Structures are given as C-alpha cells and as structure tokens.
Amino acid sequence: MPEPKRHHTKSKVGRRRSHQALKKTNVQICASCKAPALPHRVCSNCGEYKKAKN
C-alpha cells in the first residue's frame, strides 16, 4: 500500500478544509399558506408557485 511522502500539519489540513463548510439554506415563507419554502421552487405544503396552483 502506498504511504504518504510527507506529514501534513493540522493547520495545513484545516486551511485546505476551510472551504468545505456547509452553507446556510435560504428559506422563505410561502405567501399563501405561510409555511417555510425554498425560494424559486414550488411550495411543498400547498403546491403554489408565484400565486399559481401547480
């Protein structure tokens, strides 16, 4: 099995992983049913999108 050539310090590993953090999801309130819904998507609770029933 291959072995690592050099030791990777904790700081170097941490700097590499600094961009892997999860981003906060942007949740909006549905205008018709007031349930939380993702923007630019059909509401999973009532099925409306931009005042149109789908």
N, CA, C and O atoms as a GROMACS GRO file, in nm:
protein
  216
    1MET      N    1   0.085  -0.119   0.000
    1MET     CA    2   0.000   0.000   0.000
    1MET      C    3   0.089   0.125   0.000
    1MET      O    4   0.192   0.128   0.066
    2PRO      N    5   0.048   0.226  -0.074
    2PRO     CA    6   0.129   0.348  -0.075
    2PRO      C    7   0.119   0.423   0.057
    2PRO      O    8   0.015   0.424   0.123
    3GLU      N    9   0.227   0.485   0.092
    3GLU     CA   10   0.235   0.564   0.216
    3GLU      C   11   0.251   0.711   0.180
    3GLU      O   12   0.308   0.743   0.075
    4PRO      N   13   0.202   0.803   0.266
    4PRO     CA   14   0.221   0.945   0.238
    4PRO      C   15   0.369   0.984   0.243
    4PRO      O   16   0.442   0.940   0.332
    5LYS      N   17   0.413   1.065   0.147
    5LYS     CA   18   0.553   1.104   0.141
    5LYS      C   19   0.588   1.202   0.252
    5LYS      O   20   0.697   1.195   0.309
    6ARG      N   21   0.496   1.295   0.284
    6ARG     CA   22   0.523   1.398   0.383
    6ARG      C   23   0.410   1.405   0.485
    6ARG      O   24   0.296   1.368   0.456
    7HIS      N   25   0.444   1.454   0.604
    7HIS     CA   26   0.344   1.473   0.710
    7HIS      C   27   0.266   1.601   0.682
    7HIS      O   28   0.326   1.704   0.650
    8HIS      N   29   0.136   1.597   0.695
    8HIS     CA   30   0.051   1.715   0.676
    8HIS      C   31   0.012   1.768   0.813
    8HIS      O   32  -0.050   1.697   0.891
    9THR      N   33   0.048   1.892   0.842
    9THR     CA   34   0.018   1.950   0.972
    9THR      C   35  -0.130   1.978   0.985
    9THR      O   36  -0.202   1.985   0.885
   10LYS      N   37  -0.175   1.994   1.109
   10LYS     CA   38  -0.317   2.022   1.134
   10LYS      C   39  -0.359   2.154   1.073
   10LYS      O   40  -0.471   2.168   1.024
   11SER      N   41  -0.269   2.253   1.076
   11SER     CA   42  -0.304   2.384   1.021
   11SER      C   43  -0.318   2.378   0.869
   11SER      O   44  -0.406   2.442   0.812
   12LYS      N   45  -0.231   2.302   0.805
   12LYS     CA   46  -0.240   2.291   0.660
   12LYS      C   47  -0.366   2.216   0.617
   12LYS      O   48  -0.431   2.254   0.519
   13VAL      N   49  -0.399   2.112   0.690
   13VAL     CA   50  -0.522   2.036   0.663
   13VAL      C   51  -0.643   2.125   0.689
   13VAL      O   52  -0.739   2.122   0.612
   14GLY      N   53  -0.640   2.203   0.798
   14GLY     CA   54  -0.751   2.292   0.830
   14GLY      C   55  -0.770   2.400   0.726
   14GLY      O   56  -0.884   2.435   0.693
   15ARG      N   57  -0.659   2.454   0.675
   15ARG     CA   58  -0.670   2.556   0.570
   15ARG      C   59  -0.730   2.498   0.443
   15ARG      O   60  -0.807   2.564   0.374
   16ARG      N   61  -0.694   2.374   0.411
   16ARG     CA   62  -0.749   2.310   0.292
   16ARG      C   63  -0.899   2.284   0.308
   16ARG      O   64  -0.976   2.298   0.213
   17ARG      N   65  -0.940   2.247   0.430
   17ARG     CA   66  -1.080   2.215   0.455
   17ARG      C   67  -1.165   2.336   0.488
   17ARG      O   68  -1.285   2.321   0.511
   18SER      N   69  -1.108   2.455   0.491
   18SER     CA   70  -1.183   2.574   0.532
   18SER      C   71  -1.296   2.608   0.434
   18SER      O   72  -1.389   2.678   0.472
   19HIS      N   73  -1.289   2.561   0.313
   19HIS     CA   74  -1.391   2.591   0.213
   19HIS      C   75  -1.498   2.483   0.205
   19HIS      O   76  -1.590   2.494   0.124
   20GLN      N   77  -1.490   2.379   0.288
   20GLN     CA   78  -1.584   2.268   0.280
   20GLN      C   79  -1.703   2.283   0.373
   20GLN      O   80  -1.785   2.192   0.383
   21ALA      N   81  -1.714   2.396   0.441
   21ALA     CA   82  -1.824   2.415   0.537
   21ALA      C   83  -1.957   2.422   0.464
   21ALA      O   84  -1.964   2.469   0.350
   22LEU      N   85  -2.063   2.375   0.529
   22LEU     CA   86  -2.196   2.381   0.470
   22LEU      C   87  -2.249   2.523   0.476
   22LEU      O   88  -2.224   2.596   0.573
   23LYS      N   89  -2.322   2.562   0.374
   23LYS     CA   90  -2.381   2.695   0.370
   23LYS      C   91  -2.523   2.691   0.425
   23LYS      O   92  -2.592   2.590   0.413
   24LYS      N   93  -2.564   2.800   0.484
   24LYS     CA   94  -2.698   2.810   0.541
   24LYS      C   95  -2.800   2.814   0.428
   24LYS      O   96  -2.783   2.888   0.331
   25THR      N   97  -2.907   2.735   0.439
   25THR     CA   98  -3.010   2.734   0.336
   25THR      C   99  -3.100   2.856   0.352
   25THR      O  100  -3.138   2.891   0.464
   26ASN      N  101  -3.134   2.918   0.242
   26ASN     CA  102  -3.216   3.037   0.241
   26ASN      C  103  -3.363   2.994   0.233
   26ASN      O  104  -3.408   2.948   0.129
   27VAL      N  105  -3.435   3.008   0.343
   27VAL     CA  106  -3.575   2.966   0.349
   27VAL      C  107  -3.664   3.089   0.355
   27VAL      O  108  -3.639   3.180   0.433
   28GLN      N  109  -3.768   3.090   0.272
   28GLN     CA  110  -3.865   3.199   0.272
   28GLN      C  111  -4.000   3.145   0.316
   28GLN      O  112  -4.020   3.024   0.325
   29ILE      N  113  -4.092   3.235   0.345
   29ILE     CA  114  -4.227   3.199   0.388
   29ILE      C  115  -4.319   3.201   0.265
   29ILE      O  116  -4.318   3.297   0.188
   30CYS      N  117  -4.397   3.096   0.249
   30CYS     CA  118  -4.494   3.088   0.138
   30CYS      C  119  -4.601   3.195   0.159
   30CYS      O  120  -4.649   3.215   0.270
   31ALA      N  121  -4.637   3.264   0.051
   31ALA     CA  122  -4.733   3.374   0.060
   31ALA      C  123  -4.874   3.325   0.088
   31ALA      O  124  -4.953   3.397   0.149
   32SER      N  125  -4.908   3.204   0.044
   32SER     CA  126  -5.046   3.158   0.060
   32SER      C  127  -5.069   3.079   0.188
   32SER      O  128  -5.170   3.099   0.256
   33CYS      N  129  -4.977   2.988   0.223
   33CYS     CA  130  -5.001   2.902   0.339
   33CYS      C  131  -4.910   2.935   0.457
   33CYS      O  132  -4.925   2.876   0.564
   34LYS      N  133  -4.817   3.028   0.440
   34LYS     CA  134  -4.726   3.073   0.546
   34LYS      C  135  -4.633   2.962   0.597
   34LYS      O  136  -4.581   2.972   0.708
   35ALA      N  137  -4.611   2.859   0.518
   35ALA     CA  138  -4.518   2.752   0.555
   35ALA      C  139  -4.379   2.787   0.501
   35ALA      O  140  -4.370   2.857   0.400
   36PRO      N  141  -4.271   2.740   0.564
   36PRO     CA  142  -4.138   2.766   0.509
   36PRO      C  143  -4.118   2.693   0.377
   36PRO      O  144  -4.154   2.576   0.364
   37ALA      N  145  -4.060   2.763   0.279
   37ALA     CA  146  -4.039   2.705   0.146
   37ALA      C  147  -3.909   2.759   0.090
   37ALA      O  148  -3.866   2.869   0.125
   38LEU      N  149  -3.846   2.681   0.003
   38LEU     CA  150  -3.725   2.725  -0.062
   38LEU      C  151  -3.759   2.826  -0.172
   38LEU      O  152  -3.862   2.811  -0.237
   39PRO      N  153  -3.674   2.927  -0.194
   39PRO     CA  154  -3.704   3.025  -0.298
   39PRO      C  155  -3.694   2.965  -0.438
   39PRO      O  156  -3.614   2.875  -0.462
   40HIS      N  157  -3.774   3.016  -0.530
   40HIS     CA  158  -3.778   2.975  -0.671
   40HIS      C  159  -3.818   2.828  -0.688
   40HIS      O  160  -3.778   2.764  -0.785
   41ARG      N  161  -3.895   2.776  -0.594
   41ARG     CA  162  -3.943   2.638  -0.603
   41ARG      C  163  -4.088   2.631  -0.560
   41ARG      O  164  -4.136   2.718  -0.487
   42VAL      N  165  -4.157   2.528  -0.604
   42VAL     CA  166  -4.296   2.507  -0.566
   42VAL      C  167  -4.301   2.476  -0.416
   42VAL      O  168  -4.217   2.403  -0.364
   43CYS      N  169  -4.400   2.533  -0.348
   43CYS     CA  170  -4.417   2.508  -0.205
   43CYS      C  171  -4.454   2.361  -0.186
   43CYS      O  172  -4.546   2.310  -0.250
   44SER      N  173  -4.383   2.294  -0.096
   44SER     CA  174  -4.410   2.152  -0.075
   44SER      C  175  -4.537   2.130   0.007
   44SER      O  176  -4.590   2.019   0.010
   45ASN      N  177  -4.585   2.234   0.074
   45ASN     CA  178  -4.704   2.221   0.158
   45ASN      C  179  -4.833   2.240   0.078
   45ASN      O  180  -4.924   2.158   0.085
   46CYS      N  181  -4.841   2.350   0.000
   46CYS     CA  182  -4.966   2.379  -0.071
   46CYS      C  183  -4.954   2.364  -0.223
   46CYS      O  184  -5.056   2.360  -0.291
   47GLY      N  185  -4.834   2.356  -0.278
   47GLY     CA  186  -4.816   2.336  -0.422
   47GLY      C  187  -4.826   2.462  -0.504
   47GLY      O  188  -4.843   2.453  -0.626
   48GLU      N  189  -4.815   2.580  -0.444
   48GLU     CA  190  -4.823   2.705  -0.520
   48GLU      C  191  -4.684   2.757  -0.551
   48GLU      O  192  -4.589   2.737  -0.475
   49TYR      N  193  -4.675   2.827  -0.666
   49TYR     CA  194  -4.552   2.894  -0.706
   49TYR      C  195  -4.590   3.021  -0.777
   49TYR      O  196  -4.655   3.017  -0.882
   50LYS      N  197  -4.550   3.135  -0.723
   50LYS     CA  198  -4.581   3.266  -0.780
   50LYS      C  199  -4.731   3.284  -0.801
   50LYS      O  200  -4.774   3.322  -0.909
   51LYS      N  201  -4.810   3.255  -0.699
   51LYS     CA  202  -4.955   3.273  -0.696
   51LYS      C  203  -5.029   3.181  -0.794
   51LYS      O  204  -5.146   3.204  -0.822
   52ALA      N  205  -4.963   3.079  -0.847
   52ALA     CA  206  -5.028   2.986  -0.939
   52ALA      C  207  -5.028   2.847  -0.876
   52ALA      O  208  -4.925   2.802  -0.826
   53LYS      N  209  -5.142   2.780  -0.879
   53LYS     CA  210  -5.153   2.646  -0.823
   53LYS      C  211  -5.101   2.546  -0.926
   53LYS      O  212  -5.146   2.545  -1.040
   54ASN      N  213  -5.006   2.463  -0.885
   54ASN     CA  214  -4.949   2.364  -0.978
   54ASN      C  215  -4.990   2.225  -0.938
   54ASN      O  216  -4.952   2.128  -1.004
   0.00000   0.00000   0.00000
